[in-house]
Amino acid sequence: MTPETPKPNGRYNRTDFLIDFDMAEHQTSKAGHSSAGAHVPEAWIKTELARHPQRPYPMDFIESIFTDFSEIHGDRAFGDDQAMSCGMAWFHGEPVMVIGNLKGRTLKERVARKFGSPDPEGYRKALRAMKVAEKFGRAIFTFIDLAGAYPGIGAEERGQGEAIARNLIEMSRLRVPTIATITGEGGSGGALALAVADRVLMLENSIYSVISPEGCASIMWKDANKKQQAAQALKYTASDVQLMGCVDDVIAEPEGGSQNDPALAFATVDDRLRYHLASLRTLSIDQMLEERYRKFRNIAQFYTSDSALPAAASGN
């Protein structure tokens, strides 16, 4: 994959999506220092921390919290996506299924894994693993840190949209406890395809959005450089998303971000996962499915003022 020079008119295409994302991670290695800027929105500071190149990735959490991880490969249809990892593991003496996307630390790994953006076969592999977990009654944990599903031509030809939609449907009716944790970026349907869960958790400095701030700025203002303004408008920080009911728990991070004390971050996430799994274990399967359904039906509801209700009721 060869980087393209950004277009002078500020337009943002699919290649720019991946290249800008990778550049952003490398350019924000000192993200904590940007908080000193008088005019930098808090949402953008959180974005820089979510993209910090030393921030623990999903597999870092998996390797630290779970034991005896045994990976499952392939989607039984096309191939094995290197941007998605699934496998059986043990969680405090209980067998579980663990799923997470992979970014890679080196440039070679990033290119091979498409900067952490899965192909459709990655999502189909994840769904295959979930179905195996459901068959054997094992809880499912997903870890998410991706800017979005891979937007390449090949991915679209192989049914990227269908693969994501299929995951949404099937995750909504899995008859086992499901817990999703957003550890960095939770971008678009690519993240949601792993996050239709009984409990959705977010780290304090992570973000969860329908689109990247660069992509939003290029659409709304035809200028990707207005990414900070877009970040503020999107309301995608953990506190904002929790207020809209899109996540169930915001997990505190070490001061300055998880990259400053990964061990403490792992321990904190581990504790919250244990708490939420124990809570779900108290519910019957039917109760758990009903609560899951109601949660997603009620997400991001909003109401007009009372003065508008009579006119609406009268059909005016």
N, C-alpha and C positions, 0 to 999 in steps of 0.2 A: 504494500500500500504506500503510495507516494503522496506526501502532504501537498495540498494545493495552496497557492497564495490567496489570502483573503481578498475578496472582490472589493474594488474601490467604492462601490455603492452601498457597502455594508450588508448586502444580502447574505443569508446564511443557508448553506446547502448541507446535504447529508455528510459529505466528507468533512466540511468545517465542523460539524457536530462532534466528530471523534477527535479531530486534531486540536480544536480549541479546548476540549475537555482535558486532553492530555497535557497541553501547555498550561492550563489553569492549575493543574495539580503541582507542576514543577515550579510555577511562578509564585506559589503561595506557601512555600516552606516556612516562611516566617509570618504566618497568618495572624498569630496572636498580636504582633506589633501593630497591625493595621487599626486596632481598636483605639489607638492614640489619635487617629485622624478625626478632625472635628466634624466632618460632613459625611463620614462613611456610615450608611444605614446598618443597624444592628443585624438585619437579615443578611446583608452581604458578608459581615464578619462571620456569621454562622456558616454561610456558604463556603467561605475560605477554609474554615476549620473542618467542615464536612469533607472537603477535597484535599486536605493536607496530605502530602505524599508519605508521611510517616505514620499516618493514622492506621490503627489496626484494621485489617480487612476481614471479611466474613470468615475466611479459613483460619485466621489467627484466633478468632473467638471459638471456632469449632474445635481446634486442636487444644485449646487451653481449658475448655469447659467440659468436653466430652472425651471419652476414652474408647480405645479399640475401634476406631473408625474404619469401616470396611466399605470402600467405594463401589458404587454401581455404575457401569458404563453403558452408553448407547441408548437410543430411543426405540430400538427394534424396528426402525423404518428407514432411516437415512444414514445416521452417523452418530459420532460421539462429540458433543460440543465441549471444547476445552474451557469455555467461559462459564460452565455450570458444573457443580460438583454435588453428588448425592451419595448417601451411604448410610448403612446401619451403624449405630454406635451405642454406647452405654452412658446413661445420665444418672448418676448417683444410684447405681445398682439396677436401673430399669432400662430395658432395651428400647431404643427410639430410632426414628428416622431423622436425619439431618440433611438439609439442603442449603446451599449457598452459591452465589455467583463468585467467579474468580477474576481478578484484575491482573495480577502479576506485578512484580516490583521492577524487573528489568525491561528495557525496551523490547527485547526479543519476546518475552513473555506477554507483554501488553499487546503486541501485534498479533501473536498467536491466539490470544483470548479476546481480541477485538476490543481492548480497553475495558473489559468487563461487561460488554453488551451481548447477551446471548442471542443465538440464532433460534429459529423455531424448534430445531431438534433438541436444543437445550431445555426449552420449556416442556417438550414432550417427554424428555428423559426425566425431568422433575415430576411430571404427572405420573409416569410409570412407577417411579419410586414411591409416590404418595399412595398409589393404589396397592402396592405391595405392603406398605405400612398399614393401610386400612384392613387388608386381608388378615394380617396377623395381630391386629388390635394395638398397634404401637403409635404413641404420640408422635406428632410431626413438628419439627422446629425448622423454620427457614430464617436465613440471615441475608440481608439485602443491602447492597451498596453498588448501585448502578445508575447511570444517567438515563438509561432507557434501553429498550430492546434494539438489537442491531438493525439499522435502516438500509442495509445493502439490497441491491437488486435481487441477488440470489435468495436472500432471506424472504423477500416478498414473494418471489416465485414459488417458494416452498411452503407458503402459507403462514407467514408470521402472525397476521391478524387472527387467523383461525386458531393457531396454537395458543395465543394469549386468551382468546375468548373461551376456548375449551377449558383452560385452567381455571378461569373465573367460575364457570359453571360447576366443574367437578369439585373444586375446593369448597364451594358453598355448601356441598352436601356430604362431605367426608364424615364418616361416622366414628372418628377418633379425635381427640383433642389436637388443636393446631395453634401454634404460637409463632408469630412472625416478628422479627426484630430488625429495624432499620438502623444500621450502624453508621452510615455515611450519607450517601445520596439515595433517595427513593424516587426515581424518575419515571413518570408516565405509566402506561400500561405494562411496561416491562417490569416495574416493581410491583404493581398491583397483581400481576399474574402469580406472585408468590406471597401475597399479603391478604388474601381473603381468608382470614383466620379468626378463631375464637378470641384471641388476644393479639393486638398489634401494639408492639412496643417501639419506642424511639429513644435513641440516645439524645442527650440534652443538646448537643451541637450538630445533630443530623437534620436533614431537610426532606420533605415529602411533597411532591408537586406533580402536576399534570404535564409540565414542560420545564426545560432548563431556563434560567433567566436570560441567557444569550439568545435562545430560540424565541422566547417571548418578546424580547426587545426588538428582534429583527422582524417579527410579525407586526407588532403594535406600532413601532416607530421607524421601521425600515433601517434600524441602526443597532447592531449587536453591541455597540459600545455603551448603550444605555442599560447595561445589565444590572447595575446597582439599583437603578430606579425600578426595574422589573422585579428584582428580588424583593424589594420592599412592598410592591403592589401584590405579589403573588400570595403573600401570607402563608409561607410554607415552612416556617420554623416549627420546632417541636411544640412550643407553647401555643402558637396560633392554630396548628392542626389539632391539638388536643381540645381547644375551645370549640372547634367545629365537630367534635365527636369522632374524628377519623382515627384516632389512636386511643388506646386504653391506659397507657402508662408512659410517662417520660422518665427515663433513667438518668440520674445525675452522673456527671463525668468528673474526673480529676480536674483541678484548676488548670485552665488553659487548654483543655482538650485531652482526649484519651491517649494521644501520642506522648503526652508527658509522663504518664504512669500507666502503661498497658496492663500491668498485673492488677492494679486496683480496679481498672475498668472491667477486666475479665471477672473479677470476684463479684463486683456489683451486679453485672448482668446475670451471672450464675445465680445469685441470690434471688433476683426478680423472676427468673425463669422457674426456679423451684417453687416460689410462692404462687405464681399463676398456674402452673401445672397442678399443684395440690388443690387449688381452688376449682379447677375444671374437673378434677377427679371426684368432687363431691356431687356433681350433677349427673343425672341419668343421660343417656345418649339423646333421647327425645328432648329433654330440657336444654341440653347443650346446642342442639340444632335449632331449636326455637329461638334461643338467645342470640345465636349467630345471625339468624335471618332478621330478627328485629333490629339488631345493631346496624346492619348494612342498609336496611330500609330507612332508618332514621338519621343516617349520617348527613350532616350539612343542611339540615332543614332550616328554613328561615320564614318569618312571618311579616306581613305588612302591618301597618298601624291599625288600631281598632276602628278608626274613622273610615277606613276603606272597606270594612266588612259589609255594612249595610248595602252599599252600592253593588258590591259583588254578588250579594245574596239576591238582590232584586233583578240581576241580569243586565244592569246598565253598564 
